[in-house]
Each structure stands twice: as structure tokens, then as C-alpha cells.
């Protein structure tokens, strides 16, 4: 009888794993949903606002305008996964409402969990036999953070499942070097996440090598075949879609988050210099089971056995020469590529390391294979009295070390998930529902957190962070002033009439006068996932913005002159048209001194001030802080005297050296102003204007004194 049961278990291990996995995840998902409903008061929600971005894009597809987030917006690629919104489409095609749409997203996550267990078990078996299969399934089931990720309503489960399927197919097809199914599956991998596109390219290189190896062994007649290019076509496909839709190879969501899209050169350089530290931290997060203490400190109980087991996996990928398992060295190429691409978001470590969760099952498969390979060799190669207990020890010790994840870890994640859903429900969803009930149908809502507010609010939206509204990612990341200049130039039908924002995220916007009196607030008493405790709704007030482009004070020196050019700082298009750049010296905190080499320093500012002679009518304008000097070009008539006028807040008194095409034009002295706009003027002799687009340089007397001057607008009259 025992022998029969053992034989059945051996022959039908996959079925038994599947049945146990379904039962286990049914129990854990039941706990998850029960905790959520208890904490939310009985309503279904999702733990991330970004999840609702996908739901809104799915609704847009159902409405017949794919990639257009809400009516009035241009086409954007704020859905980082091209494939996920289409999987969310059925409930929106049937108009079943938000609750059913959320339930469908959760159902897809649950199906991905079960599919991933099957695939990781199969991958474990290929990498290390039956023991590898059982351990791989156990490690996946024992990781509570994957439950959170797969059930977040995001594409994490889709990406992880397709990646596991791709690796299974790769190991099956590599010996022949043809890859008849994998080469097509890579298109799904690339469309599931940008990381999948990068890994498709890496797999394409490995597949080309395997084909070359098959040709050398005589299994294939020739190396070249057109299908060799398919993995690279798959890798390029999502970026080409981005280019066709939004005009950039990066998705609009990546433009809002990626270090490569950082517009400040000094900050981007700092990010890039810190990248090795980030790579190390990501490796640590994998070793420590997605759990790091503050300062990227690993948990010894988790990382020590993880490191030893991964070393075992690597060693036994090369030794012994005749190995009874599939060659898994492809993981050695995929892992650094995954770490590299996971480091690109500025906030790479958020939400239980959600950017790392998609690749985490592959790491778990490597851990399982490392344990099983070492245990198998101990069992086979050593005398049984030594090998048997050693093999048991090799298996038991790391599993025991990691076991708190399967007990306390699940309890913590279940409670955290419930509170996350409650936060989203009682902040973003609450604001969206209030907007739907109370604001005019034609209202345009400027917002951050573009998901649930748009999904439940059913109004035209402007995403000021730029994930779902074209052109705003660069403006927002350039600074609040640049975002303001972009915002105020929207056409009348697109200009926000209301704002639903975190006030703390938009410094100076409140004091600028653009925000009217608060009309609604959603407050969180216990915030676990939202950006701030309070989401506030304001009416928009644009009355003091309109005259910002014109001179206000009298200027008798230009009474008989005509305007040759005008230049609005912090408006990125105008800065580009006038070739504007600002320079300064960074302060070296470590050496407590100014750096010797200047760099491009781009800092913006947003102010609302009155003029001294009209104190009751303030004007809101955005500008730039110049710490050292600035250069720009203006259109002018050669040989004709000119007057250059600056609008400034004159926060500091300034002595500025002015040059025109490298020739000194004189000293420009600007007195300090007491919270009022000033419009100082500077005379440029016509003899210095030798061409139609002269370069103007304005330099502070001492660029290393820590001060600055702030031009908001320039006008040139001749």
C-alpha cells in the first residue's frame, strides 16, 4: 500500500503540487480578502493606485480610444505593460462596473499564482530533478510578498508567469538550437513589462549562441536563419509602440520615473554614480527575501543561506562534468540584466520591492536548484551513512532558516494588504467618487495619483506627474515652476478647473494663488501606502496668471521702441527655442568646499507677488534660479541699440556682468526687493549686436557665495 502511494506520488507529483497549491492559495487569498473587507468595511478595492491606471486604460480601450487615458488627453503609454490592459478588457466591454473589474483583476492574479507554481515546479525539475521541483514549489508557496504582488491588480503576475514559461521553453528547446515556440513567446514577455523586453534581448543572444553550438556539433546545417532576429524584434517591439504612440521610446510612465529621464544633469549624474550601490541593494533584496532593514541591511537569517545556496547553484552549473540536470547557466546572464533594469526607476524599492517581484520566482528556482543539486550529489556520490544525513541537512537547514516567511510573513502581509486597500479606498477612491457626485460634467481635474480618481471620477483629467497626460513628465520632473508654465498654456478646454492633489507635493502652488479655497479633503488616520495623509480638492483660480507674459511697470526708456523678442523662463519650449542654459558650482559636502569645475544647474521657482504700485493685483509667474551664470539667445536687429528687461523677485541684491557674443556690455546692478516684482532694465549698445541671434551671458559677480538671482521673464526692445 505504501509502495503504491509512493509510486502514485512519483508519477503524479505535478498534479499533487497543483492540488495543494490551489488549496493553499485559496486559503491565503481568502485570508487576504477577509482582512481587506474587515478593514475597509466590506468593500473590495486594490492596494495600489497604479492598479487603477490599468483599469482606466482598459476602459478607454473598451470605449474605442486605446492609449487615450481620458477624453481630451493625447495618446500616452502610461500603461507600462502593453498587454495587461487588454487582459482587463472583458469586464469593461460588458460594462459590469468597478467592483466586477477589480474582482476580475484579482482573479487574473490568482490564476497567475497557480500557473506560476506549475511552471516553477517544472523549471525546478529541469534544473535539479524531483527534489528541485518540490523545493521550488515550496519556496514559491512560502513567499508571502509574491502573494501581495500577484494580487495587487498590477502586471507582476503576468510578467513573472510568462518569464517562467519562457525559461521552461528555453531549457526544452536549447539542445536543438531552433526554439520554435520560445521565439514567439518572447513577444508576450516583452509586452508584459519593459524588463521583459530587455530579457528578451538577452535570451536572443543566448539563443543565437545555442544555435551556433548546434551548428558546430552538426545538429543544424547552417547558422543563419531569419528567425534569429525574432527575439530582438520582440525586445524592440514595445519601444517601437511607445515611439509610434508618444514620440519617445520610453513609455510615459518610464519618463515619469526613470533615472535616464531625469532632466537635471547634476541629479542624473548623481543617480548614475550611485547605481552600483543600487545594484548591490537589489542583489541584497533578493538574498534577503525582499526584506531589507533601513540602510539596505540584510536579515542574516535569510541572506546567509541564500548566498550559500546560490553559490551552490553556480558551482554545480559547471561541475561535475556529467550532470544529471539541464544546463541553467542562462540564469547567470539573466540575473545581472534583471538587476540592471530593475535599478532604473528612481524609487526602485517601493511596495515590497514590487519592481523586483517579477524576477523573484526565477531567483527562487535557482535557490531550489542549488539546494537540490547539492543534496542530490551528497546522496549519490558519498557513502550512504554520510551522504543521506548530509543531504537531509542540506535541504532542512535553509528551509528552516526561511520558514518565518511562511508563517509570520504571511500574517504581516495579509494585514498590510488589507490596510493598503483601505487607504486607496478611503483616499483616492473616495475623492474620485466625490468628484463624480459634485463637480460639473465638463470639469477638468488636475491631479497626482492618476488611477482611482480618474477611474471613479469620470471627468476629464490632467495628470500633472505625466504618467497619463502627454508632455507633463518632463515638465513635472523639471520642477513645479516648469510644470506650472506647461499647465497654464493648455488650451481653454484642457486647463484644469479643479485640482485633486497632495499639497505637499506641489510647493509654492498654494501660495501662488492658483489654488482656490479647499472644498474637499480625504484624510487617512493610518497611512500605509499613499503618498501623503491628505488628498485635497481645490477649485482653480487662473485670474492672476493671464498677465504674466506682459510688462507691467512703466518703462519710458522703451517708449519709442518695438519688442524684438521675449523669453519666458521655466517654460521648457521657450528655453529650448532660446538655447538657454544655467551654470554654477556644486558644493562638495564631504570636502566642505565649492567644486572647481562648473556644471549645468537647473533649478526653478514659482512665485506670486504684487507690484509695488498695484498691491491688490498679484501676478503668478515661474522662473529660474541662476547660481553662477546663464546663457541664451535672443532675436535682434544687428547694429541697433537694445534694452533688455528682466522680471525678477530680486530675492538678493545682485551685481551682474553682461556679455553679448563674448564682449563685455557692462555691469547690471539690481537692488533687493521686498516681496514685490521688479523689472530692471539694461542698455545694450548696438555695436555689440552683430548678428540676428546674439548670445547673451549674464554672470553673477561671485558665483560661489551661495546666493542666486532669479529671472522669470526677459523682454528685448529696440
Order of alpha helices (4+ residues) and beta strands (2+ residues): alpha-alpha-alpha-alpha-alpha-alpha-alpha-alpha-alpha-alpha-alpha-alpha-alpha-alpha-beta-beta-alpha-alpha-alpha-alpha-alpha-alpha-beta-alpha-beta-alpha-alpha-beta-beta-beta-beta-alpha-beta-beta-beta-beta-beta-beta-beta-beta-beta-beta-beta-beta-beta-beta
